[in-house]
Amino acid sequence: MFEPKKILVPTDFSGYSDNALKQAVDIAEKFNAKIVLLHVIDENIQQCAADYCVNIELIEQLKKQSMITSEDNLKKAIAIAKEKTKVDISLKIGKGAPAEVILDEQLKNGIDLIVIASHGKTGILRHLIGSVTDKVVRAAKCPVMVIRA
């Protein structure tokens, strides 16, 4: 029988990701597993659009603020989850293309289950599954549980 011991839950702080975390907590309680709550900051901030370009210092400032906000949001999500459970939940922030960072985290840290929302903030409802989720499902080396939006 499959008994996960380390569960990865990618989050974009959407309600869909919150539901994925709730499901992961239920699984972790049942199998005495640990959870890694991961947020990925996509560093592809477009500096120029049409004839307008943003100052590079402003881009760097936005990246720093994004990191601070992400860490605060992860801590809040963990605090809310910890009100209802004693499951060990750690936080992690990655930088880069979300699917690639999720898959890299899975390989490097012995993740044996990924619990991910079917859509995130950028999910377009005309698609059956979000693009990040689709890439993770196709390339992960462990089971992936997709929580429907």
Secondary structure as the mmCIF struct_conf table of DSSP 4:
data_model
#
loop_
_struct_conf.conf_type_id
_struct_conf.id
_struct_conf.beg_label_comp_id
_struct_conf.beg_label_asym_id
_struct_conf.beg_label_seq_id
_struct_conf.end_label_comp_id
_struct_conf.end_label_asym_id
_struct_conf.end_label_seq_id
BEND BEND1 LYS A 5 LYS A 5
STRN STRN1 LYS A 6 PRO A 10
BEND BEND2 PHE A 13 SER A 14
HELX_RH_AL_P HELX_RH_AL_P1 GLY A 15 PHE A 31
TURN_TY1_P TURN_TY1_P1 ASN A 32 ASN A 32
STRN STRN2 LYS A 34 ILE A 41
STRN STRN3 CYS A 48 ALA A 49
TURN_TY1_P TURN_TY1_P2 ALA A 50 ASP A 51
STRN STRN4 TYR A 52 CYS A 53
HELX_RH_AL_P HELX_RH_AL_P2 ILE A 56 LYS A 82
TURN_TY1_P TURN_TY1_P3 GLU A 83 LYS A 84
STRN STRN5 ILE A 89 LYS A 95
BEND BEND3 GLY A 96 GLY A 96
HELX_RH_AL_P HELX_RH_AL_P3 PRO A 98 LYS A 108
TURN_TY1_P TURN_TY1_P4 ASN A 109 GLY A 110
STRN STRN6 LEU A 113 ALA A 117
BEND BEND4 SER A 118 SER A 118
TURN_TY1_P TURN_TY1_P5 LYS A 121 THR A 122
TURN_TY1_P TURN_TY1_P6 LEU A 125 ARG A 126
BEND BEND5 HIS A 127 ILE A 129
HELX_RH_AL_P HELX_RH_AL_P4 SER A 131 ALA A 139
BEND BEND6 LYS A 141 CYS A 142
STRN STRN7 VAL A 144 ILE A 147
HELX_LH_PP_P HELX_LH_PP_P1 ARG A 148 ARG A 148
#
